[in-house]
Amino acid sequence: MLTQFLRRFYFRLPVLVRLFSTVLIVMVVFGICMRHIEPKQFPTYFDGIWWAFVTASTVGYGDLIPETLYGKILAIFLIISGAGLVTFSLTTIAAGTVKYAQDLSKGLTEFKGRNHIILIGWNERARTLLEKLKEKHPEQPVVLIDQTLTMLPYREHALHFIRGDASEDKTLQKANIQHAKTAIITANAGKNEKQIDYTTVLTAIALRGNNPTLHIVAEILTHSQKENLRRAGADVVIRSNDFVSTLFFHEMYHKEKKNHLELLLHFLREQEIRIMSIPNELVGKSFFEASRYFARKEKTAIGYMRGEDMDMSPDFQELMHQGDCIITLQHID
């Protein structure tokens, strides 16, 4: 019973632990045996163990050597078995290191970190977002989930790649979804936009089911699926087609040489929009006074929200109410 238990316990250990423990046990056994066979040449157990390691590793310092027949026979067994064991261990470690690097690139390795961002879908928007994160927040861990990629060299991208379907629990578990703080679902281009949105809705349901507190930002292509995506648990829904169409419309009726789209993109790269509750000291004050208050904090007030209503061109004399939210612009940290 004890032997069976030890066997099960041993083979359940990680490979590296098994290798190191086996080498250690073999060296200790040979060292103890040599200490008993030749106590004069090896006055302590440590001397015997030291000789075993030096001999098995083929270093052979020659500071301690057996002189008796039985001692030399034991040394022969150590050279045959120990040297092969050490070589096998080093080879296994090297092969394991190479396999781990390959698994990282193939998206087969689980992510063990916390407070990370999960990015779903590998496309140009995802690459641009990754560049911004690397520039502004290089310490932020990012996990990419994508099922179309077969390999993503981990040395070329500052992220952890997991290959699989983000709407499946097993894939999300590999991304350590329980300890993620934000998930961003990007819509991959395709012929059937409605089908793409269905996949986005399913992914949002899976994300919310695995992490109720996760902040989910999702891109959608068709307006009809907006509410379904919100019901699925998305906190923020971005309708990229509506945004781009609006930009196209403005570009058609502006003949200036300046490209308004480039100006807008440059502006968004440098600024971020924040929505914050009105401070108590501004309740009953005008929007103009609120603007001055935030200007002293290096923020530009551009509008306010009252309930579900938003006013982006308010009257400067409009009085602020309890529960209002101020919309501000500020430089990205």
C-alpha positions in Angstrom: 0.0 0.0 0.0 2.8 2.4 0.9 4.7 1.6 -2.3 1.6 2.2 -4.4 0.9 5.5 -2.6 4.5 6.7 -3.1 4.4 5.7 -6.8 1.2 7.7 -7.3 2.6 10.7 -5.4 5.8 10.6 -7.3 4.3 10.5 -10.8 1.9 13.3 -9.9 4.7 15.7 -9.2 5.8 18.2 -11.9 8.5 16.9 -14.3 11.2 19.2 -13.1 10.5 18.3 -9.4 10.7 14.6 -10.3 14.0 15.1 -12.1 15.7 17.1 -9.4 14.4 14.8 -6.6 15.6 11.7 -8.4 19.1 13.2 -9.0 19.3 14.3 -5.4 18.2 10.9 -4.0 20.6 9.0 -6.3 23.6 11.2 -5.4 22.8 11.0 -1.6 22.5 7.2 -1.8 25.9 6.8 -3.6 27.5 9.3 -1.2 26.3 7.5 1.9 27.4 4.1 0.5 30.9 5.4 -0.3 31.2 6.9 3.2 30.5 3.4 4.7 32.8 1.6 2.2 35.8 4.0 2.6 35.5 5.9 5.8 39.1 7.0 5.7 38.9 8.6 2.3 35.5 10.0 3.0 35.4 11.0 6.7 31.9 12.7 6.4 28.7 12.0 4.6 29.0 15.3 2.9 32.3 14.3 1.4 30.7 11.2 0.0 27.8 13.2 -1.5 30.2 15.8 -2.9 32.2 13.1 -4.6 29.0 11.6 -6.0 27.9 14.9 -7.6 31.4 15.7 -9.0 31.7 12.2 -10.4 28.2 12.0 -11.9 28.5 15.4 -13.5 31.8 14.3 -15.2 33.7 17.2 -13.6 36.1 15.0 -11.8 38.1 17.3 -9.5 40.1 14.3 -8.1 40.1 15.8 -4.6 38.4 12.7 -3.3 38.9 9.3 -4.9 38.0 5.7 -3.9 41.0 3.4 -3.2 39.4 0.0 -2.3 38.1 -2.5 -4.8 34.5 -2.1 -3.6 34.8 1.7 -3.7 36.0 1.6 -7.3 33.2 -0.8 -8.3 30.7 1.6 -6.7 32.3 4.4 -8.7 31.8 2.5 -11.9 28.1 2.1 -11.2 27.8 5.8 -10.4 29.6 6.7 -13.6 27.3 4.5 -15.7 24.0 5.4 -14.0 24.6 8.8 -12.5 26.2 10.5 -15.5 23.4 9.3 -17.7 20.8 10.5 -15.2 22.3 14.0 -15.0 22.6 14.2 -18.8 19.0 13.0 -19.2 17.9 15.6 -16.7 19.6 18.5 -18.4 18.3 17.4 -21.8 14.7 17.1 -20.4 15.0 20.6 -18.9 16.2 22.1 -22.2 13.4 20.3 -24.2 10.9 21.5 -21.7 12.1 25.1 -22.0 11.8 24.9 -25.8 8.4 23.4 -25.6 7.2 26.1 -23.2 8.3 28.8 -25.6 6.5 27.1 -28.5 3.4 26.7 -26.4 3.4 30.4 -25.6 3.6 31.2 -29.3 0.8 28.7 -30.2 -1.5 30.0 -27.5 -1.5 26.8 -25.4 -0.3 28.1 -22.1 -2.5 29.3 -19.3 -2.3 32.8 -17.9 -1.6 33.1 -14.2 -1.6 36.8 -13.6 -4.2 39.2 -12.2 -5.8 42.6 -13.0 -5.2 42.0 -16.6 -7.0 43.2 -19.8 -8.5 40.5 -22.0 -8.5 41.5 -25.7 -10.7 39.4 -27.9 -10.0 39.3 -31.6 -6.7 40.0 -33.4 -7.1 42.8 -36.0 -5.8 46.2 -36.8 -7.9 47.8 -34.0 -6.5 45.4 -31.5 -2.9 46.0 -32.7 -3.4 49.8 -32.4 -4.9 49.5 -28.9 -1.9 47.3 -27.9 0.5 49.9 -29.1 -1.3 52.6 -27.1 -1.2 50.5 -24.0 2.5 49.7 -24.5 3.1 53.5 -24.8 1.0 54.8 -22.0 0.8 51.8 -19.6 3.7 49.4 -20.4 3.2 47.6 -17.1 -0.4 46.6 -17.9 -0.7 42.8 -18.6 -2.8 42.0 -21.7 -4.2 38.6 -22.7 -5.3 38.1 -26.3 -7.9 35.5 -27.2 -8.3 34.6 -30.8 -9.2 31.4 -32.7 -8.1 32.4 -36.2 -4.4 32.7 -35.3 -2.3 29.5 -35.3 0.8 31.2 -33.9 1.7 34.6 -32.5 5.5 34.9 -31.6 5.4 36.0 -27.9 8.7 37.9 -28.2 7.3 40.2 -30.8 4.2 41.2 -28.9 3.8 42.5 -25.3 0.9 40.1 -24.5 -0.1 36.6 -23.6 -1.8 34.7 -26.5 -4.4 32.1 -25.9 -5.8 30.3 -28.9 -9.5 29.4 -28.7 -13.1 30.5 -28.8 -13.8 33.3 -26.3 -17.4 32.2 -25.9 -16.3 28.9 -24.4 -15.7 28.6 -20.6 -12.5 26.4 -21.0 -10.9 29.2 -23.1 -11.8 31.9 -20.6 -10.5 29.8 -17.7 -7.1 29.6 -19.5 -7.2 33.4 -19.6 -7.8 33.5 -15.8 -11.1 35.3 -16.4 -12.0 35.4 -12.7 -9.1 37.8 -11.9 -9.3 40.0 -15.0 -10.5 43.6 -14.7 -11.5 44.5 -18.2 -12.5 42.6 -21.4 -12.6 44.3 -24.9 -14.4 42.5 -27.7 -13.5 43.6 -31.1 -15.6 42.7 -34.2 -13.6 40.9 -36.9 -14.6 42.0 -40.4 -16.7 39.5 -42.4 -19.5 39.2 -44.9 -22.3 38.5 -42.4 -22.2 41.4 -39.9 -25.3 40.0 -38.0 -23.6 36.7 -37.5 -20.5 38.5 -36.2 -22.7 40.4 -33.7 -24.3 37.1 -32.6 -20.8 35.9 -31.7 -20.1 39.1 -29.8 -23.3 38.7 -27.8 -22.4 35.0 -26.9 -18.9 36.1 -25.9 -20.3 38.8 -23.6 -22.7 36.3 -22.0 -19.7 33.9 -21.3 -17.6 36.7 -19.9 -20.3 38.0 -17.6 -21.1 34.5 -16.4 -17.5 33.8 -15.5 -16.9 37.2 -13.9 -19.9 39.2 -12.7 -17.7 42.3 -11.8 -15.8 42.3 -15.1 -15.9 45.6 -17.1 -16.9 44.6 -20.6 -16.4 46.9 -23.7 -17.8 45.5 -26.9 -17.8 46.6 -30.5 -21.0 45.9 -32.5 -21.6 46.3 -36.2 -25.5 46.3 -36.5 -27.7 48.6 -34.6 -30.4 46.0 -34.0 -28.1 44.0 -31.7 -27.2 46.9 -29.4 -29.8 46.1 -26.8 -29.1 42.4 -26.9 -25.5 43.1 -26.2 -26.4 45.2 -23.2 -28.7 42.5 -22.0 -25.8 40.1 -22.4 -23.8 42.1 -19.8 -21.7 44.6 -21.9 -21.0 47.8 -19.9 -20.1 49.8 -23.0 -21.3 49.2 -26.5 -19.3 50.9 -29.4 -21.1 51.0 -32.7 -18.1 51.4 -35.0 -20.1 51.5 -38.2 -22.2 54.5 -37.0 -19.1 56.3 -36.0 -17.2 55.8 -39.2 -20.3 56.6 -41.3 -20.7 59.9 -39.4 -17.1 60.8 -40.2 -17.6 60.0 -43.9 -20.7 62.3 -43.9 -18.8 65.2 -42.5 -15.9 64.7 -44.8 -18.2 64.9 -47.9 -19.4 68.4 -47.0 -16.2 69.9 -45.8 -13.9 71.0 -48.6 -11.1 72.4 -46.5 -7.6 71.0 -47.1 -7.4 69.9 -43.5 -8.5 66.4 -42.9 -11.0 66.4 -40.1 -10.7 62.7 -39.5 -6.9 63.0 -38.9 -7.5 66.0 -36.6 -10.1 64.0 -34.6 -7.8 60.9 -34.3 -4.9 63.1 -33.2 -7.1 64.7 -30.6 -8.3 61.3 -29.3 -4.7 60.1 -29.0 -3.8 63.0 -26.7 -7.0 63.4 -24.7 -9.5 61.2 -22.9 -13.1 61.8 -22.0 -14.1 61.5 -18.3 -17.6 61.6 -16.7 -17.6 62.4 -13.0 -20.3 63.4 -10.5 -20.7 67.0 -9.7 -18.9 68.0 -6.5 -21.1 69.2 -3.7 -19.6 72.7 -3.8 -20.8 73.2 -7.4 -24.4 72.3 -6.8 -26.5 75.4 -7.5 -23.5 77.0 -9.3 -23.5 77.8 -13.1 -21.9 75.6 -15.7 -19.4 78.5 -16.2 -18.3 78.3 -12.6 -18.0 74.5 -13.0 -15.8 75.0 -16.1 -13.5 77.3 -14.1 -13.4 74.8 -11.2 -12.2 72.0 -13.5 -9.9 74.2 -15.5 -7.9 74.8 -12.3 -7.5 71.0 -12.2 -6.3 70.9 -15.8 -9.6 69.5 -17.1 -11.8 71.0 -19.8 -15.6 70.8 -19.1 -17.4 70.2 -22.4 -20.9 69.3 -21.2 -23.0 67.6 -18.5 -25.4 64.7 -18.0 -28.6 64.9 -16.1 -30.1 61.5 -15.8 -30.2 59.9 -19.3 -30.0 63.4 -21.0 -26.7 64.7 -22.3 -26.0 68.4 -23.2 -22.7 68.9 -25.1 -23.3 72.6 -25.8 -24.8 73.9 -22.5 -25.7 77.5 -21.6 -22.9 78.8 -19.4 -25.6 80.2 -17.0 -27.2 76.7 -16.6 -27.3 75.8 -12.9 -25.9 72.5 -11.8 -28.2 70.1 -9.9 -27.5 67.4 -7.3 -26.7 64.2 -9.2 -25.5 65.9 -12.4 -22.3 64.6 -14.0 -19.7 66.7 -15.7 -18.2 65.6 -19.0 -14.5 66.7 -19.2 -11.5 66.3 -21.4 -8.0 65.8 -20.0 -4.6 64.6 -21.2 -4.0 60.9 -21.1 -1.7 60.0 -18.2 
